[in-house]
């Protein structure tokens, strides 16, 4: 089937970009974040009561690139908003470096400096006169001196792929991709131990998407930061993360390396999820009676 091979080889090369995480290399790590029996109920004690997250327990490790996928309403966004204290559990606990983040509610602000969250379409939250001031907003709230703030702003701009010449411009005069980079730099400037990104490439063109992902990978490698990415793009997930969590109806349905998760393609499809195109092709070939090695999908 020579007509298939060039496309398959290109896709395999894309998937090979995903590097094995520390756990896959046999390195024993302590979790930086531990979620224990987390349940979050909206509209409690009302007729509209529903649990968006239900009894979730999981561990997130220092330095890993973790992906979270799930259908709309599966609990992804509710889960990640608990990790930096934007939401408080109805039941359960969130631990950061072994400490319950809600043990002292007065210190929850410090947790948000250590666990940075970039919302979907973060450019809609820009508000300062210049890109520089927007990026500096977080470090200023940390009480840092001006020299340190300036260092962080410029370093964050570089990590986000933002030209320094744009820093004195109004963020509202920038392109959509540049605005996205300013918003991401604003979180990176706080130098969080954990960086959470909710659909960081949504609405961008292919060049813009790869540029943002390349910058995120560079930041993680330079800082040994834990990166958590929520995405609907299975190709982005497959080619970037070292471990994957699948949410379904408020629970963790499966977890593992991308090659392990995507090998359970039929289960993912039954949850209403997509699978990488290369996986679809291999499964179609298998269904046609062609002898294919499914492990090749996950090299």
Buried (B, 14 or more C-beta within 10 A) or exposed (E): EEEEEEEBEEBBEBBEEBEEBBBBEEEEEEBBBBBBEBBBBBEEEEEEEEBBBBBBEBBBBBBBBBBBBBBEBBBBBBBBBBBBBBBEBBBBBBBBEEEEBBEEEEEBEBBBBBBBBBBEBBBEEBEBEBBBBBBBBBBEEBEBEEEEBBBBBBBBBBBBBBEEEBBEBBBEEBEEBBBBBBBBBBBBBBBBBBBBBBBBBEEBEEEBBBBBBEBBBBBBEEBEBBBBBBBBBBBBBBBBBBBBBBBBBBBBBBBBBBBEBBBBBEBBEEBEBBBBBBBBBBBEBEEEEEEBEBEEBBE
